[in-house]
Amino acid sequence: MKSPQLPRRTFLKTLGTGAAAGLAIPFFARNAHAAAPSKVLRHASFGASGMAWSDIQAIMGNPFVKLVAVADVDLNKVANVKAAYPDIRIYQDWRQLLDKEAKNIDSVNVSVPDHMHAPIGYSAMQLGKHVYGQKPLAHNIYETRMLTTIAREKGLVTQMGIQIHSQKVYRQAVAIVQGGAIGKVKEVHTWSNKKWGDVGAPPSRTDPLPANFDWNLWLGTAAERPYVTGHYHPGNWRKRLDFGTGTFGDMGCHIFDPVFKALALTAPLSLRSIGPAPDQWNWAINANIRYVFPGTAFTADKTVAVTWYDGDARPPAEIRALIASTKPLSSTTVDDTGRPGKKQRQSEPDQGSIIIGTEGILLIPHIATPKLFPEVKFADYKLPDVAGTHHWTDWAEAIVGGPGKPSAHFGYAGPLTEAVLLGSIAARFPQTNLNWNAAKLTFENEKSANQYVRRTYRKGFEVAGL
């Protein structure tokens, strides 16, 4: 029997006034919805703390969702979820959860370190489970393409965890560009001040394993190595080549998103890194990567350049001068969950994008209200009246028969992630133009780069199809 259609509900709240207005609060009480559909969505979470705990709370804010099971390699991290949902079944091995609960669940969220996104997500999708997957969608380009493909082939409802995509401020930015306010786009500069990188070999020691923590399962598909307290788990894995994707993988999917959407970008034609290369263990910081994308209906030319910077790297002074303001921007910092942090008063945000058009400039802070320049020219411009939606609820409702489909589904999020991860490969080849054939998943002029498109899984952790 087909599930009843659900009314579209908006759960956004604003944070005060000024530049922070329109920011969504990503956490809601479990009784936040007035009515629930007749169908119960039986859900499992891969991950129990950190971003996983945030995702659980947001998804479970829908009263028609029932949390059935959770898997986490670190059983020291499950206290909160067990206290909130005493009846759930807890596993340490994600494979056991899928094996034992396949008939009891309809959907999952994959909120674990990057290197395990694809193995877990793809395995769940092979069983026909709908997936909410954290960004980046996967650890490499081949995995990303396979997740995108299986979602389409099986008709699954998917959503990537780029929650700002659904918020008012990012949707306003897209509407400004596509509405023609700044004319045709000539170039884009986008950046993050985060420093998910490091230098040097891991410490040459082996530390005792914490109780209730399975290091072998945490390593998963990656090669074996000694456990070193704090070097990988719980947070520093983002810096390591085998587990994370650096600052770009962490923040690129967020910050590229409104640019990718607004310009209707597809796969890049080429890219070139002029920043430092990673060493054999860690991602570097201060990246500077220039993409050349095919032009679209929203660009001035047949191609458009989009340049990424992170760490201390920033757009050139003449580009930053384009957003010099008589009223310093009030931006709001955020953590990885999208939770608002401190407000800052400055001429440019620590993270964001500058889109240069033929008729004006658009600044998209991460995360605050977009702003147009020159200020005098746009003094009377009214920002588009667009509404945000609840990123997690959009996904959950679509599964049980709600209208439409999530806007960050893997058909959109996959190509976005591929573009970001291409930058991570380019970083390994400084001062080298890499020509990309998206259809063949191949670099045409630098064959040595193709080894990073796909990886080999450790014996015992292979996944059929990956």
Summary of the structure (lengths in Angstrom):
residues: 466
radius of gyration: 21.6
end to end distance: 33.8
largest distance: 63.3
contacts: 1639
relative contact order: 0.18
helix: 29%
strand: 20%
